[in-house]
Amino acid sequence: MAKTKLPDPLDRRHLIERALGADAAAALAEAYITEGRVWEAIAFLVKADARDRLAALREEATQAGDAFLVRELSRALGEEPTPERWRSVHEAARAAGKERFAAQAHRLAEREAG
């Protein structure tokens, strides 16, 4: 597979704002993911309507204990994370020593639980 050149920030914004085919958007998203730039891939995954890929990335973020990425991926999916997901994020974040993420996930789990 040929390597996709990532656009500069201005070109990226223009690509997000204009019509872009699902295949092209998905290819750009995967290129960003390959470079470890998941945050920048999200908008292209949304354009590609790649819900399965967004869900898989959310699961990876959950297992990594990344509360902020879980929230953003959930927004992209149009879903609110469940208290159970926040508890999973909390546990993973604590295990990884990510205290800020753990605290955020704990607060959100409690808020969502009622």
C-alpha positions, 0 to 999 in steps of 0.5 A: 500500500502506498503511503498517503502524504498527510496534508498541512494544517490548512489543507487539512481544514479545507479537506474537512470542510469540503466534499470528500469521498468516503474512500479518500476520507478513510485513507487519510484517516488511516494515514493519520492513525499510522502516524499516531495522530488519532485526534486528527483522524477522527474528522476524516472517519466521520466523513467516511462514516466509518463507525466501526473504525471509530468504535474500535479506536474508542475501545483502544482508547478505553483500554489505554485509559485515555478519558479525553480521547474516549469522550471525543470518539464517543462524540464522533459516534453520537453516543454518550459513554456508559458508566461502565465504560467510564469505569473501565477507562478509570481502571485502565488509567489508574493501572497506567499511572494516568492520574488525571485521566483516572480522575476525569473518568471517575467523575464522569462514571459517577455523574453518568450513574446518577 
